[in-house]
């Protein structure tokens, strides 16, 4: 049963999607695998069909079969769309359906498998965490060289006849992959417990179609699938959701509070000195009318610079230069002062943001995760957001930092060197908090007649109860302009066999879910995205869009799949190896390396991945 906790976009391999033949009229054209290369488009164009259905929450109404952009290896490019209205209780496929409050489906049994790591400890068990609409702290603590991680485990296969719904919250954090970059640059493997697969996959850009900035709905769903990806008789489904790209960046009036950990553990060269680099680089992006405050915490918390106009930039820079590390860590007191300074400089209609810079060591005051989260949640209704930036290694309290950023409707990232500090200041510190939607949830519904079982790759700590999808009181993820979310599913098609490997969790099975079915009879899957407008209140009804994948839109092999599906699969497969998942497939390593080499020239992030992969390859 699914725990009632936050969920996010997931990545799962799926076995049913790949069973269609190349002769299908919707997959006509060259297959794209003729030369054995791993770049897509080598003989096939993108096929867009079906619909992306905007579904407005209202009183009553029914939905027609939804459309979606579907990537295919062959055929021509085209698209259709339609709009429907879904009632408050839900919607049917071609007729009205009402989803009642009765019945819930949950899922547990996430497991982590021990494995080797350079200088670290692998967690030997994990548990699902969280409660309805919130974040909890459960599971084992893995300590790697002083860093602290809570392993998220591995999702089980779920029998579709028992529970065809997979529900999770959107997430665009990148810290887990940042930790990989930090460690791989030193030729080390990351701690298995640090690996959150979805953050690896979502670190990269993908060429998903996006709605226009002036479109009525800020998201576009993109689906693709391939057969025979792994040697266990399964298929892979990729769910992509692309947010509208903003018009050319125009900076809003800005009120920033830098909340700085200056405890003794921050004295390392890759901690407080990088914090200073980040702040000074950020000041370059601000105008004279903007405001900045500096709040520090160690043994005690204090306001070093109250909310101050950038006209006094020299005073702010002097205060930054004078920062020194020493003492213990009164983090909660610092958070309280930071919110006070954010309120003092609040700019209506502008950016009001706290940037917390820490190595994650909270050891003085109300330092439990639950107390810190309660403090932060009590402030987010003010319109002030909070991002957490981790620095260095040795004290990183990864799980707590992730949850603090989520509670503050911000982002969790890790700064690994001077270049990443400057890049974050130049590219992200203002743009990542320009949200286009909040409380974004996804629900993927599989067709029991087509899919025997499915497994979500990643998002283990982002799950939401199926009945929570249309409960608008359930907190979920915030998504910024231009952001995209990718989830992968491994599927076992009807007639297949659920693969069982040593240490794998028992498939989730039982009585059928009582929730009404909405997936079309000829579709493999129906994907629903639900969100609130960025300026919505607790009383604002959420909006839904939906998209389906017809059974004919499957490629015959991994080589015939589009480049984005290949890349996401390769990154996810590496993450499974690094986290010592029971489904890790080391025989897939040559394919991972081939995909990385083929796409290394596509952008700087892929080039770096290819380099890091070769650096750690001897240890895999």
C-alpha positions as CSV (number, residue, x, y, z in Angstrom):
1,X,0.0,0.0,0.0
2,X,1.2,3.5,-0.8
3,X,2.3,5.7,2.1
4,X,0.4,9.0,2.3
5,X,3.4,11.2,1.7
6,X,4.6,13.7,-0.9
7,X,5.3,12.2,-4.2
8,X,7.1,13.4,-7.3
9,X,7.6,12.6,-10.9
10,X,9.0,9.2,-11.2
11,X,11.2,7.1,-13.5
12,X,10.1,3.5,-14.1
13,X,10.8,1.0,-16.8
14,X,7.8,-0.6,-18.4
15,X,7.5,-3.9,-20.3
16,X,4.3,-3.5,-22.2
17,X,4.9,-0.5,-24.3
18,X,7.2,-2.1,-26.8
19,X,5.1,-4.8,-28.3
20,X,3.8,-3.0,-31.5
21,X,5.2,-3.8,-34.9
22,X,7.2,-1.5,-37.2
23,X,4.6,-1.9,-39.8
24,X,2.1,0.2,-37.9
25,X,0.8,3.2,-39.9
26,X,1.6,5.4,-37.0
27,X,5.2,4.3,-36.9
28,X,6.0,4.4,-40.6
29,X,9.4,5.5,-41.7
30,X,12.9,4.4,-41.0
31,X,13.4,2.9,-37.6
32,X,16.5,4.9,-36.6
33,X,18.7,2.0,-35.7
34,X,20.3,1.3,-39.0
35,X,23.8,2.4,-38.1
36,X,23.7,1.2,-34.5
37,X,24.2,4.7,-33.1
38,X,22.5,5.9,-30.0
39,X,21.4,9.2,-31.3
40,X,17.7,9.5,-32.1
41,X,16.3,10.9,-35.3
42,X,18.6,8.8,-37.5
43,X,15.8,7.9,-39.8
44,X,12.7,8.7,-37.9
45,X,10.8,11.9,-37.0
46,X,8.9,12.7,-33.9
47,X,5.3,11.7,-34.0
48,X,2.8,13.7,-32.0
49,X,-0.7,12.4,-31.7
50,X,-3.5,11.9,-29.3
51,X,-4.3,14.9,-27.1
52,X,-3.2,17.0,-24.2
53,X,-6.4,17.7,-22.4
54,X,-6.8,20.7,-20.1
55,X,-9.2,19.7,-17.4
56,X,-10.6,22.6,-15.3
57,X,-11.8,21.7,-11.9
58,X,-15.5,22.6,-11.6
59,X,-18.9,21.3,-10.6
60,X,-19.6,18.4,-12.9
61,X,-18.6,17.7,-16.4
62,X,-17.0,14.8,-18.3
63,X,-13.9,14.4,-20.3
64,X,-13.3,13.1,-23.8
65,X,-10.3,10.9,-24.6
66,X,-7.3,13.1,-23.9
67,X,-4.5,14.1,-26.3
68,X,-0.8,14.2,-25.7
69,X,2.5,14.7,-27.5
70,X,3.9,11.2,-28.1
71,X,7.5,10.8,-29.3
72,X,8.0,8.0,-31.8
73,X,11.0,6.9,-33.9
74,X,9.2,6.9,-37.2
75,X,6.5,8.7,-39.1
76,X,5.8,12.4,-39.5
77,X,5.3,15.2,-37.0
78,X,1.9,16.4,-36.1
79,X,-0.3,17.2,-33.2
80,X,-3.9,17.7,-32.2
81,X,-5.4,19.0,-29.0
82,X,-8.8,19.4,-27.4
83,X,-10.2,20.9,-24.3
84,X,-12.6,19.4,-21.8
85,X,-13.9,20.1,-18.4
86,X,-13.6,17.7,-15.5
87,X,-15.9,17.9,-12.6
88,X,-14.8,18.2,-9.1
89,X,-15.3,14.5,-8.5
90,X,-13.3,13.3,-11.4
91,X,-13.9,12.5,-15.0
92,X,-14.5,9.5,-17.2
93,X,-13.3,8.5,-20.6
94,X,-16.2,9.4,-22.8
95,X,-18.7,9.8,-20.0
96,X,-19.1,11.3,-16.6
97,X,-17.5,9.5,-13.7
98,X,-17.4,10.5,-10.1
99,X,-14.5,9.7,-7.8
100,X,-15.6,9.4,-4.3
101,X,-13.6,9.7,-1.1
102,X,-13.9,6.1,-0.2
103,X,-11.1,3.7,-0.6
104,X,-7.4,4.4,-0.6
105,X,-4.4,2.6,-2.0
106,X,-1.0,2.8,-0.5
107,X,2.3,1.3,-1.2
108,X,5.3,0.4,1.0
109,X,8.0,-2.2,1.1
110,X,10.8,0.0,-0.3
111,X,14.1,-1.6,0.3
112,X,17.7,-0.7,0.0
113,X,20.4,-3.3,-0.7
114,X,23.9,-3.0,0.7
115,X,26.8,-2.4,-1.6
116,X,30.4,-1.3,-1.7
117,X,31.4,2.3,-1.5
118,X,34.7,4.1,-1.2
119,X,35.0,5.0,2.5
120,X,31.3,4.9,3.2
121,X,28.6,2.7,4.7
122,X,25.8,1.3,2.6
123,X,22.3,1.3,4.2
124,X,20.9,-2.1,4.7
125,X,17.2,-1.2,5.0
126,X,14.9,1.6,4.4
127,X,11.3,2.5,5.0
128,X,8.8,4.7,3.3
129,X,8.4,8.0,5.0
130,X,6.0,10.8,5.3
131,X,2.3,11.3,6.1
132,X,-0.6,12.8,4.2
133,X,0.5,16.0,2.6
134,X,3.8,16.2,4.5
135,X,7.3,14.9,5.0
136,X,8.4,12.6,7.7
137,X,11.7,11.2,8.7
138,X,11.9,7.4,8.8
139,X,14.3,4.8,7.7
140,X,17.9,4.0,8.3
141,X,20.6,6.7,8.5
142,X,23.7,6.0,6.3
143,X,26.8,8.0,7.2
144,X,29.4,8.5,4.5
145,X,32.6,10.2,5.6
146,X,30.5,12.3,8.0
147,X,27.7,13.1,5.5
148,X,24.3,11.8,6.6
149,X,21.8,10.3,4.2
150,X,18.4,8.5,4.6
151,X,18.2,5.8,1.9
152,X,14.9,6.1,0.0
153,X,14.8,2.4,-1.0
154,X,13.5,1.0,-4.2
155,X,9.9,0.9,-5.5
156,X,8.4,-2.6,-6.0
157,X,6.6,-3.8,-9.0
158,X,2.9,-3.2,-8.6
159,X,0.3,-5.5,-10.0
160,X,-1.9,-3.4,-12.2
161,X,-5.1,-5.3,-11.4
162,X,-4.5,-4.5,-7.8
163,X,-3.6,-0.8,-8.2
164,X,-3.4,0.8,-11.6
165,X,-2.6,4.2,-10.2
166,X,0.8,5.7,-9.5
167,X,0.6,9.1,-7.8
168,X,3.5,11.4,-6.8
169,X,4.5,15.1,-6.4
170,X,6.6,17.0,-8.9
171,X,10.2,17.7,-7.9
172,X,13.0,19.7,-9.5
173,X,15.7,19.4,-6.9
174,X,19.2,18.4,-8.2
175,X,21.2,17.9,-5.0
176,X,21.5,14.1,-5.4
177,X,23.2,14.5,-8.8
178,X,25.3,17.4,-7.5
179,X,26.7,15.0,-4.9
180,X,27.5,12.5,-7.7
181,X,29.3,15.3,-9.5
182,X,31.2,16.2,-6.4
183,X,32.3,12.6,-5.7
184,X,32.9,11.5,-9.2
185,X,35.2,14.4,-9.8
186,X,37.4,12.9,-7.2
187,X,37.1,9.4,-8.8
188,X,34.8,8.2,-6.1
189,X,31.4,6.6,-6.2
190,X,28.7,8.4,-4.3
191,X,27.2,6.8,-1.2
192,X,24.4,4.5,-2.3
193,X,22.1,6.1,0.2
194,X,22.7,9.5,-1.4
195,X,21.2,8.5,-4.8
196,X,17.7,9.7,-5.6
197,X,17.2,8.5,-9.1
198,X,14.7,11.1,-10.3
199,X,17.2,13.9,-9.4
200,X,19.8,12.3,-11.7
201,X,17.3,12.1,-14.6
202,X,15.8,15.6,-14.0
203,X,19.2,17.3,-13.9
204,X,19.3,17.3,-17.7
205,X,17.4,19.2,-20.3
206,X,15.2,17.4,-22.8
207,X,13.6,18.5,-26.0
208,X,10.0,18.1,-25.0
209,X,7.4,20.3,-26.7
210,X,6.4,23.3,-24.6
211,X,3.3,25.4,-24.5
212,X,3.6,29.0,-25.6
213,X,4.1,31.5,-22.8
214,X,0.6,32.9,-23.4
215,X,-1.1,29.5,-23.5
216,X,-3.9,29.0,-21.1
217,X,-2.2,26.0,-19.5
218,X,1.5,26.2,-18.6
219,X,2.4,22.5,-19.1
220,X,2.6,20.0,-22.0
221,X,2.7,16.3,-21.5
222,X,5.1,14.2,-23.6
223,X,5.0,10.4,-23.6
224,X,7.3,7.8,-25.3
225,X,8.0,4.1,-24.8
226,X,10.4,1.4,-26.0
227,X,10.5,-2.4,-25.9
228,X,13.3,-4.8,-25.0
229,X,15.3,-2.1,-23.1
230,X,16.7,-4.6,-20.5
231,X,17.3,-8.3,-20.7
232,X,14.3,-9.2,-18.5
233,X,11.3,-9.0,-20.8
234,X,10.2,-5.6,-19.8
235,X,9.4,-2.3,-21.6
236,X,10.1,1.3,-20.6
237,X,7.7,4.2,-20.4
238,X,8.9,7.9,-20.3
239,X,6.5,10.5,-18.9
240,X,7.7,14.1,-19.5
241,X,6.0,17.3,-18.5
242,X,7.4,20.5,-19.8
243,X,6.6,23.9,-18.3
244,X,6.1,26.9,-20.6
245,X,9.3,28.8,-21.2
246,X,9.1,32.4,-19.9
247,X,9.6,35.4,-22.2
248,X,13.1,36.9,-22.2
249,X,14.2,37.2,-18.5
250,X,13.1,40.4,-16.9
251,X,14.3,40.6,-13.3
252,X,11.6,41.5,-10.8
253,X,12.2,43.7,-7.8
254,X,14.2,41.5,-5.4
255,X,14.4,41.1,-1.7
256,X,17.0,38.5,-0.8
257,X,18.1,37.2,2.6
258,X,21.2,35.1,2.8
259,X,21.0,32.8,5.8
260,X,24.6,31.7,6.4
261,X,25.9,28.9,8.5
262,X,29.2,30.1,10.0
263,X,29.8,27.3,12.4
264,X,33.2,25.7,12.8
265,X,32.4,23.0,10.2
266,X,32.0,25.7,7.5
267,X,35.7,26.7,7.7
268,X,36.8,24.3,4.9
269,X,38.0,25.8,1.6
270,X,35.0,24.3,-0.2
271,X,32.4,25.8,2.2
272,X,32.4,29.3,3.5
273,X,34.8,30.7,0.8
274,X,32.4,29.3,-1.8
275,X,29.4,30.9,0.0
276,X,31.2,34.3,-0.2
277,X,31.8,33.7,-3.9
278,X,28.1,32.9,-4.4
279,X,26.9,36.0,-2.6
280,X,29.3,38.4,-4.4
281,X,28.4,36.9,-7.8
282,X,24.7,37.4,-6.9
283,X,25.2,41.0,-6.1
284,X,26.3,41.5,-9.7
285,X,22.8,40.5,-10.7
286,X,20.9,43.0,-8.5
287,X,19.8,46.6,-9.1
288,X,20.3,49.6,-6.7
289,X,16.7,49.4,-5.7
290,X,16.9,45.7,-4.6
291,X,17.4,44.8,-0.9
292,X,19.8,42.3,0.7
293,X,20.1,41.0,4.3
294,X,22.8,38.8,5.8
295,X,21.8,36.6,8.8
296,X,24.4,34.2,10.3
297,X,24.2,31.4,12.8
298,X,26.7,29.5,14.8
299,X,26.6,29.4,18.6
300,X,24.0,32.1,18.3
301,X,22.1,33.7,15.4
302,X,22.5,37.4,14.5
303,X,21.7,39.9,11.8
304,X,25.0,41.0,10.3
305,X,23.3,43.2,7.7
306,X,19.7,44.1,8.1
307,X,17.6,44.5,4.9
308,X,19.6,47.0,3.0
309,X,19.3,48.8,-0.3
310,X,21.9,47.8,-2.9
311,X,22.8,51.4,-3.1
312,X,25.0,50.5,-0.1
313,X,26.5,47.6,-1.9
314,X,30.0,48.4,-0.5
315,X,28.8,47.9,3.0
316,X,27.3,44.5,2.1
317,X,30.5,43.4,0.4
318,X,32.5,44.4,3.4
319,X,30.3,42.4,5.7
320,X,30.7,39.3,3.4
321,X,34.5,39.7,3.4
322,X,34.5,39.7,7.2
323,X,32.6,36.4,7.7
324,X,34.5,33.8,9.7
325,X,33.6,30.3,10.8
326,X,33.5,29.1,14.4
327,X,31.2,27.6,17.0
328,X,28.3,25.2,16.9
329,X,25.1,25.4,14.9
330,X,21.9,27.2,16.1
331,X,20.1,26.8,12.8
332,X,16.5,27.1,13.9
333,X,17.2,30.5,15.5
334,X,18.8,31.7,12.3
335,X,15.8,30.6,10.2
336,X,13.5,32.7,12.5
337,X,15.7,35.8,12.1
338,X,15.9,35.3,8.3
339,X,12.1,35.3,8.0
340,X,12.0,38.5,10.1
341,X,14.4,40.2,7.7
342,X,12.5,38.9,4.7
343,X,9.3,40.5,6.1
344,X,11.2,43.8,6.8
345,X,12.2,44.1,3.1
346,X,9.1,42.5,1.6
347,X,8.4,43.6,-2.0
348,X,4.8,43.1,-3.1
349,X,4.8,41.4,-6.5
350,X,8.6,40.9,-6.4
351,X,11.0,38.1,-5.4
352,X,11.1,37.5,-1.7
353,X,13.6,34.7,-1.1
354,X,15.8,33.3,1.6
355,X,18.9,31.5,0.4
356,X,20.2,29.2,3.2
357,X,23.9,28.2,2.8
358,X,25.0,25.4,5.0
359,X,26.8,22.1,5.2
360,X,23.7,20.8,6.8
361,X,24.9,20.4,10.4
362,X,22.1,21.5,12.9
363,X,23.0,20.5,16.4
364,X,21.8,23.3,18.7
365,X,18.3,24.4,19.6
366,X,15.1,22.9,18.1
367,X,17.1,20.8,15.6
368,X,14.9,17.9,14.9
369,X,13.6,17.7,11.3
370,X,10.0,17.9,12.4
371,X,10.5,21.0,14.5
372,X,12.4,22.8,11.7
373,X,9.8,21.8,9.1
374,X,7.0,23.1,11.3
375,X,8.8,26.4,11.7
376,X,9.3,26.8,7.9
377,X,5.7,25.7,7.0
378,X,4.3,28.3,9.3
379,X,6.0,31.0,7.2
380,X,5.4,30.0,3.6
381,X,1.9,31.5,3.4
382,X,3.7,34.9,3.7
383,X,4.9,34.6,0.1
384,X,8.6,34.2,1.2
385,X,10.3,31.1,-0.4
386,X,13.4,29.3,1.0
387,X,16.1,27.5,-1.0
388,X,18.8,25.4,0.6
389,X,22.3,25.2,-0.8
390,X,24.6,22.6,0.5
391,X,28.4,23.1,0.6
392,X,31.3,20.7,0.9
393,X,31.3,17.2,2.4
394,X,31.7,15.8,5.9
395,X,28.6,17.2,7.6
396,X,26.0,17.2,4.8
397,X,22.7,16.3,6.4
398,X,21.1,15.5,3.0
399,X,17.7,14.2,4.0
400,X,17.0,17.2,6.3
401,X,18.2,19.7,3.8
402,X,15.9,18.3,1.1
403,X,12.9,18.4,3.3
404,X,13.6,22.0,4.5
405,X,13.7,23.2,0.9
406,X,10.5,21.4,0.0
407,X,8.8,22.9,3.1
408,X,10.0,26.3,2.0
409,X,8.7,25.9,-1.6
410,X,12.3,26.3,-2.8
411,X,15.0,24.2,-4.4
412,X,17.7,22.0,-2.8
413,X,21.1,22.0,-4.6
414,X,24.7,21.4,-3.7
415,X,27.5,23.8,-4.7
416,X,30.6,21.8,-5.4
417,X,33.2,24.3,-6.6
418,X,33.8,28.0,-7.5
419,X,32.4,27.5,-11.0
420,X,29.2,26.0,-9.8
421,X,28.8,28.9,-7.2
422,X,29.2,31.5,-10.0
423,X,26.9,29.5,-12.3
424,X,24.2,29.2,-9.7
425,X,24.3,33.0,-9.1
426,X,24.2,33.8,-12.8
427,X,21.6,31.2,-14.0
428,X,19.5,30.1,-11.1
429,X,19.3,32.2,-8.0
430,X,16.6,34.4,-9.4
431,X,15.1,32.3,-12.2
432,X,14.5,29.1,-10.2
433,X,12.0,30.9,-7.9
434,X,9.9,32.2,-10.8
435,X,7.2,29.7,-10.4
436,X,4.5,28.9,-13.0
437,X,2.5,26.5,-10.8
438,X,2.4,25.1,-7.3
439,X,1.3,21.9,-5.7
440,X,1.8,20.0,-8.9
441,X,0.9,16.3,-8.7
442,X,1.0,13.5,-11.3
443,X,-1.1,10.4,-11.5
444,X,-0.2,7.7,-14.0
445,X,-3.0,5.2,-14.6
446,X,-2.1,1.9,-16.3
447,X,-4.5,-0.2,-18.3
448,X,-4.8,-3.6,-16.6
449,X,-5.7,-5.2,-20.0
450,X,-2.4,-4.1,-21.5
451,X,0.0,-4.0,-18.5
452,X,0.5,-6.8,-16.0
453,X,2.7,-4.8,-13.6
454,X,4.8,-1.6,-13.4
455,X,7.6,-0.2,-11.4
456,X,8.3,3.5,-10.9
457,X,12.0,4.4,-11.1
458,X,12.8,6.9,-8.3
459,X,10.4,9.2,-6.4
460,X,10.4,6.8,-3.5
461,X,10.1,9.6,-1.0
462,X,7.6,11.6,-3.1
463,X,4.7,9.2,-3.2
464,X,1.1,10.5,-2.6
465,X,-1.9,8.3,-1.8
466,X,-4.0,7.8,-4.9
467,X,-7.0,9.4,-3.1
468,X,-4.8,12.5,-2.5
469,X,-4.5,13.3,-6.2
470,X,-7.7,15.3,-6.3
471,X,-7.5,16.4,-2.7
472,X,-6.3,20.0,-3.2
473,X,-5.3,20.3,0.5
474,X,-2.4,17.9,-0.1
475,X,0.9,19.7,-0.6
476,X,3.0,18.9,-3.6
477,X,5.8,20.4,-5.7
478,X,6.4,23.9,-7.1
479,X,7.6,24.1,-10.7
480,X,9.4,27.1,-12.3
481,X,9.2,28.6,-15.7
482,X,11.0,26.4,-18.3
483,X,11.4,23.5,-15.8
484,X,10.6,20.0,-16.9
485,X,9.8,16.8,-15.0
486,X,10.6,13.3,-16.2
487,X,9.5,10.0,-14.8
488,X,10.3,6.5,-16.0
489,X,8.4,3.3,-15.5
490,X,9.4,-0.3,-16.2
491,X,6.4,-2.3,-17.4
492,X,5.6,-6.0,-17.7
493,X,3.1,-6.4,-20.5
494,X,0.1,-8.7,-20.2
495,X,1.3,-12.2,-20.7
496,X,4.7,-11.5,-19.3
497,X,6.3,-12.4,-16.0
498,X,7.4,-10.0,-13.2
499,X,11.1,-10.2,-12.9
500,X,12.4,-11.2,-9.5
501,X,16.0,-10.7,-8.5
502,X,17.9,-11.3,-5.2
503,X,16.8,-8.7,-2.7
504,X,14.0,-7.3,-4.8
505,X,10.9,-6.2,-2.9
506,X,7.8,-8.4,-3.1
507,X,5.4,-7.2,-5.8
508,X,2.6,-5.1,-4.4
509,X,-0.6,-7.1,-4.9
510,X,-4.0,-7.5,-3.3
511,X,-7.7,-6.5,-3.7
512,X,-8.5,-4.2,-6.7
513,X,-8.5,-0.5,-5.9
514,X,-12.0,0.9,-5.6
515,X,-11.2,4.1,-7.6
516,X,-13.0,4.4,-10.9
517,X,-10.9,3.7,-14.0
518,X,-10.4,6.5,-16.6
519,X,-7.8,5.1,-19.0
520,X,-9.1,4.3,-22.5
521,X,-9.6,0.8,-23.6
522,X,-7.0,1.2,-26.4
523,X,-4.4,3.0,-24.4
524,X,-1.5,1.7,-22.3
525,X,-1.6,4.6,-20.0
526,X,-3.4,7.8,-19.0
527,X,-1.2,10.6,-17.4
528,X,-2.9,13.3,-15.4
529,X,-1.2,16.4,-14.1
530,X,-2.9,18.5,-11.4
531,X,-1.7,21.9,-10.2
532,X,-2.8,25.3,-8.8
533,X,-2.0,28.7,-10.3
534,X,1.0,30.3,-8.8
535,X,-1.1,33.0,-7.3
536,X,-3.8,30.6,-6.1
537,X,-4.9,30.3,-2.5
538,X,-6.0,27.4,-0.4
539,X,-9.6,28.0,-1.7
540,X,-8.5,28.1,-5.4
541,X,-9.6,25.0,-7.3
542,X,-6.8,23.1,-9.0
543,X,-6.5,22.5,-12.8
544,X,-5.9,19.2,-14.5
545,X,-4.5,18.3,-17.9
546,X,-4.3,14.8,-19.2
547,X,-2.6,12.8,-22.0
548,X,-2.8,9.2,-23.1
549,X,-0.5,6.8,-25.0
550,X,-2.2,4.5,-27.6
551,X,-0.9,1.0,-27.7
552,X,0.4,1.4,-31.3
553,X,2.9,4.1,-30.4
554,X,5.7,1.9,-29.2
555,X,9.2,1.4,-30.7
556,X,10.5,-2.1,-31.2
557,X,13.8,-1.6,-29.4
558,X,15.8,0.8,-27.4
559,X,17.9,1.8,-30.4
560,X,14.7,2.9,-32.2
561,X,13.7,5.2,-29.3
562,X,14.2,8.9,-29.4
563,X,17.4,10.5,-28.0
564,X,15.7,11.8,-24.9
565,X,14.3,8.5,-23.9
566,X,17.7,6.9,-24.5
567,X,19.5,9.5,-22.4
568,X,17.0,9.3,-19.5
569,X,17.2,5.5,-19.5
570,X,21.0,5.5,-19.5
571,X,21.1,8.0,-16.6
572,X,18.5,6.1,-14.6
573,X,20.3,2.8,-15.2
574,X,23.5,4.2,-13.8
575,X,21.7,5.6,-10.8
576,X,20.3,2.1,-10.1
577,X,23.8,0.7,-10.2
578,X,25.1,3.4,-7.9
579,X,22.3,3.0,-5.4
580,X,22.8,-0.8,-5.5
581,X,19.2,-1.3,-6.5
582,X,18.1,-5.0,-6.7
583,X,17.2,-4.2,-10.3
584,X,20.6,-2.8,-11.2
585,X,21.9,-4.3,-14.4
586,X,25.6,-4.0,-14.8
587,X,25.4,-5.7,-18.2
588,X,23.7,-2.5,-19.4
589,X,26.9,-0.5,-18.7
590,X,28.2,-0.7,-22.3
591,X,24.9,0.7,-23.5
592,X,25.1,3.5,-20.9
593,X,28.6,4.4,-22.0
594,X,27.6,4.3,-25.7
595,X,24.6,6.6,-25.1
596,X,26.8,9.0,-23.1
597,X,29.5,9.1,-25.8
598,X,26.9,9.6,-28.6
599,X,25.2,12.5,-26.9
600,X,28.2,14.2,-25.2
601,X,28.3,16.9,-27.9
602,X,24.7,17.8,-27.3
603,X,25.3,20.2,-24.3
604,X,27.7,20.9,-21.5
605,X,25.8,18.8,-18.9
606,X,25.9,15.7,-21.1
607,X,29.6,16.2,-21.9
608,X,30.3,16.4,-18.2
609,X,28.3,13.2,-17.5
610,X,30.3,11.3,-20.2
611,X,33.6,12.5,-18.6
612,X,32.5,11.6,-15.1
613,X,31.2,8.2,-16.2
614,X,34.6,7.3,-17.7
615,X,36.3,8.5,-14.5
616,X,34.3,6.1,-12.3
617,X,34.0,3.3,-14.8
618,X,36.8,1.2,-13.3
619,X,34.9,1.1,-10.0
620,X,31.6,0.0,-11.4
